[in-house]
Amino acid sequence: MKLYSIYDAKANTFCAPFECVSNGVAIRQLMDLVDNEKTTVSKYPEDFSLYFVGDFDTDSGALLALDTVPVLVMHAKDAIQ
């Protein structure tokens, strides 16, 4: 399972990671946040970005972190339709 986190540029911090099966599903979840007027991501999309941060092995329970910095998947402002 892939792990993702949303980075908040104003807070200068990553949010708690969440799991998705692919980048496409994670992007869809980000798009849902952008489309939901009640979320902070919707109100300030320029402040948030989606990052891939590692993997979770469901067989062993191991967290597999990246050898490098988190990988940018999409800026929230680019999810605006």
Buried (B, 14 or more C-beta within 10 A) or exposed (E): EBBBBBBBEEEEEBBEBBEBEEBEEBBEBBBEBBEEEEBEBBEBBEBBBBBBBBBBEEEEEEEEEEEEEBEEBBBBBEBEE
